[in-house]
Amino acid sequence: MNDIQLVGKIGSMALIRKDDDDIDYNIFSHIGHELKPGMIWISSGATEIGRLDYIKRNGFELEGDMEEIKADYATQGQQILMENYRRFIHPNYSVRQLLVEHTHFNDELKRKHILNFLKRSPSQNAIPIVNYNDPVSFEENRRMELSHFSKKGEKIVECIDNDETAAIIAELVNAPLLIILTSVEGILKDPNDKDTLIEEIMADDEESLLRRIDETIAYCNGSSRQGAGGAAAKLKYIKDVAAKGTMVIIGHAKYGINKLINGEARCTRIGLK
């Protein structure tokens, strides 16, 4: 029996109030109160939250090498990110941080180690909060390591986007459900028109589902409209896990987890019928 109920992911911009460049504590509160053991949560936001916190304390942004700046911001934001999850998650539940890199999923032993950790968490009343380990990862080294893995001829996990991380983890633990929370209501034909929401990308079999997803990706990639690329990337990352039977829901973070699961909010559902 699989004790993992779902894997969820939230994007950086969904955790920020754009109007005043600050953390959206309402989103943290809403999500935190819904998280429980049996859920695995992938959270972006450390770098952006760290950047905003640095500006707030110093009155200016860092300058210099972008890789170093990203690492510095991520290090500063990581503890703020976890502090806010701990603040709003039920006090009876343990909260465990898991920082991952591409090497962890491209190496069989490391991948197995992560799987065992995630599978132990529900019985230990714990909720894993996962994020990419930006502070210790830099582009040149990442490319060298990925090149090494590519020579083996195996499927490579780049893990540079937390959408990919969420999809890989959902596939790893064989999760029945993958929820991706964003700052929009799902996959839109026109990013500037919420009435163009694609509510379902469903099919009766794996081949048909992959074809439907590819058709939607091609539409997004062929569009010159701003914002279409983000939708295409999400669809690309979730293809394999959706074809293997995981239901994928992409929706607005303001609705939280339960409303999206229960069909009480607009979203995009992707999977096998």
C-alpha positions in Angstrom: 0.0 0.0 0.0 1.3 3.5 -0.9 1.1 5.9 2.0 1.9 8.8 -0.2 -1.3 10.6 -1.0 0.1 13.4 -3.2 3.1 15.4 -4.3 2.5 19.1 -4.5 4.6 22.0 -5.8 4.2 25.8 -5.4 6.0 28.4 -7.6 8.0 31.4 -6.3 5.6 34.0 -7.6 2.6 32.3 -6.0 4.3 33.0 -2.6 4.8 36.7 -3.2 2.5 39.7 -3.1 3.5 41.4 -6.3 1.9 44.8 -5.5 4.2 45.4 -2.5 7.1 42.9 -3.1 6.5 41.0 0.1 5.7 37.4 1.2 2.1 36.4 0.9 1.5 35.1 4.4 -2.1 34.2 3.5 -0.8 31.6 1.0 1.6 30.2 3.5 -1.2 30.0 6.1 -3.7 28.4 3.6 -1.3 25.8 2.4 0.3 25.1 5.8 -3.0 24.3 7.4 -3.8 21.8 4.6 -0.5 20.0 4.6 -0.4 16.7 6.5 1.7 13.5 6.7 1.3 11.5 3.4 2.0 14.7 1.4 5.3 15.7 -0.1 5.7 19.4 -0.7 8.1 20.9 -3.2 8.5 24.6 -2.6 10.2 27.2 -4.8 10.7 30.7 -3.3 13.9 30.7 -1.4 15.9 32.8 -3.9 13.1 35.4 -4.4 12.2 35.6 -0.7 15.9 36.0 0.1 16.2 38.8 -2.4 13.3 40.6 -1.0 14.6 40.2 2.6 18.0 41.4 1.6 16.6 44.5 0.0 14.4 45.1 3.0 17.4 45.0 5.4 19.9 46.9 3.2 17.9 49.1 0.8 19.5 47.8 -2.4 20.1 44.6 -4.3 23.4 42.7 -4.6 25.7 43.2 -7.6 28.3 41.0 -9.1 28.4 37.4 -10.4 24.8 36.2 -10.9 25.6 32.6 -9.8 27.0 33.9 -6.5 24.1 36.4 -6.0 21.6 33.6 -6.5 23.4 31.4 -4.0 23.5 34.2 -1.4 19.8 35.1 -1.8 18.8 31.4 -1.7 20.8 30.9 1.5 19.1 33.9 3.1 15.6 32.9 1.9 15.8 29.2 2.7 15.4 29.6 6.4 12.6 32.2 6.0 10.8 29.7 3.7 11.0 26.9 6.2 10.1 29.2 9.1 6.8 30.1 7.5 5.9 26.5 6.7 6.7 25.5 10.3 4.6 28.4 11.6 1.4 27.3 9.8 1.7 23.5 9.7 -0.1 21.7 12.5 2.2 21.6 15.6 1.6 17.8 15.9 3.3 17.2 12.6 7.1 17.1 12.0 8.4 19.3 9.2 11.5 18.0 7.4 13.6 19.9 4.9 15.1 18.0 1.9 17.4 19.9 -0.4 18.1 18.1 -3.6 20.3 18.4 -6.7 20.4 16.7 -10.1 23.0 14.2 -8.9 20.6 12.8 -6.4 18.2 11.6 -9.1 20.8 10.5 -11.7 22.6 8.2 -9.3 20.8 5.0 -8.4 21.9 4.7 -4.8 21.2 8.4 -4.0 17.8 8.1 -5.7 17.0 5.0 -3.6 18.1 6.8 -0.4 15.7 9.7 -1.2 12.9 7.3 -1.9 13.3 5.5 1.4 13.4 8.8 3.3 10.2 9.9 1.6 8.4 6.6 2.2 9.3 6.7 5.9 7.9 10.1 6.5 4.1 9.3 6.6 4.5 6.7 9.3 6.7 9.1 11.3 4.1 11.8 11.2 6.4 14.0 9.1 5.9 16.3 6.1 8.9 16.6 3.7 9.5 20.1 2.3 11.7 19.8 -0.8 13.6 22.4 -2.7 16.5 22.6 -5.1 19.8 23.2 -3.3 20.7 26.4 -5.0 23.4 27.6 -2.5 25.8 24.8 -3.4 25.0 24.3 -7.1 26.6 26.4 -9.8 26.1 26.2 -13.6 29.6 25.2 -14.8 29.8 22.3 -12.4 26.2 21.2 -13.1 26.9 21.1 -16.8 30.0 19.0 -16.3 28.1 16.5 -14.1 25.2 16.3 -16.5 27.6 15.7 -19.4 29.1 12.8 -17.4 25.6 11.2 -16.9 24.6 11.7 -20.5 27.6 9.5 -21.6 25.9 6.6 -19.9 22.9 6.8 -22.3 20.3 7.0 -19.6 17.5 9.5 -19.1 18.9 12.6 -17.5 17.2 14.6 -14.7 18.4 18.2 -14.9 16.4 19.3 -11.9 16.9 23.0 -12.6 13.2 23.7 -12.3 11.0 22.7 -9.4 8.3 21.6 -11.7 10.6 19.0 -13.0 11.6 18.1 -9.4 8.0 17.6 -8.5 7.3 15.4 -11.5 10.4 13.3 -10.8 9.5 12.8 -7.2 5.8 12.0 -8.0 7.1 9.3 -10.4 9.7 8.1 -7.9 7.1 7.5 -5.1 4.3 6.4 -7.5 2.0 9.2 -6.2 -1.6 9.0 -7.3 -1.8 12.8 -7.5 0.5 15.7 -8.4 -0.7 19.2 -7.7 1.2 22.2 -9.2 0.2 25.6 -7.7 0.9 28.7 -9.7 -0.2 32.3 -9.9 -2.7 31.5 -12.7 -5.7 29.1 -12.8 -4.1 26.5 -15.0 -3.1 26.1 -18.6 -4.5 29.0 -20.6 -4.8 29.2 -24.4 -4.3 32.9 -23.9 -2.3 33.9 -20.8 -4.0 37.2 -20.7 -7.5 35.8 -20.8 -8.6 33.6 -17.9 -11.7 32.5 -19.8 -9.5 30.5 -22.2 -8.6 27.9 -19.4 -8.1 24.4 -20.7 -9.9 22.4 -18.0 -9.0 18.9 -19.1 -6.2 17.1 -21.0 -7.5 13.6 -20.6 -7.3 10.4 -22.6 -8.2 6.7 -22.4 -4.7 5.4 -22.9 -1.1 6.4 -22.5 -0.4 6.9 -26.2 -3.4 9.1 -26.7 -2.6 11.2 -23.5 1.0 11.8 -24.6 -0.3 12.9 -28.0 -2.8 15.3 -26.5 -0.1 16.8 -24.2 2.3 17.2 -27.1 -0.4 19.0 -29.1 -0.9 21.4 -26.3 2.9 21.9 -25.8 3.3 22.6 -29.6 0.5 25.2 -29.3 2.3 26.9 -26.4 5.7 26.8 -28.1 4.2 28.1 -31.3 2.7 31.1 -29.6 4.4 34.5 -29.3 2.2 35.5 -26.4 4.0 36.4 -23.2 3.8 33.6 -20.6 3.1 30.7 -22.9 6.6 29.2 -22.3 5.9 28.5 -18.6 2.8 26.4 -19.5 4.8 24.4 -22.2 7.6 23.7 -19.7 5.1 22.4 -17.1 3.4 20.1 -19.6 6.8 18.8 -20.8 7.9 17.9 -17.2 4.6 16.1 -16.2 4.3 14.0 -19.4 5.9 10.8 -18.2 4.3 10.8 -14.7 0.8 11.5 -16.1 1.2 8.8 -18.7 2.0 6.3 -15.9 -1.3 7.0 -14.1 -0.7 10.0 -11.8 -3.4 12.6 -12.0 -2.0 16.1 -12.5 -3.8 19.2 -11.3 -2.4 22.7 -12.2 -4.2 25.5 -10.5 -4.0 28.8 -8.7 -2.4 28.8 -5.3 -5.1 30.9 -3.8 -7.5 27.9 -3.9 -5.2 25.8 -1.8 -5.0 22.0 -2.0 -8.4 20.7 -1.0 -10.6 22.8 -3.2 -8.6 21.8 -6.3 -8.7 18.1 -5.3 -12.5 18.3 -4.7 -13.3 20.1 -8.0 -14.4 23.3 -6.2 -12.0 25.5 -8.1 -11.1 26.2 -11.8 -8.0 24.3 -12.8 -6.4 22.1 -15.5 -6.6 18.3 -14.9 -4.3 16.1 -16.9 -4.3 12.3 -16.8 -5.9 9.0 -17.8 -9.6 8.6 -17.7 
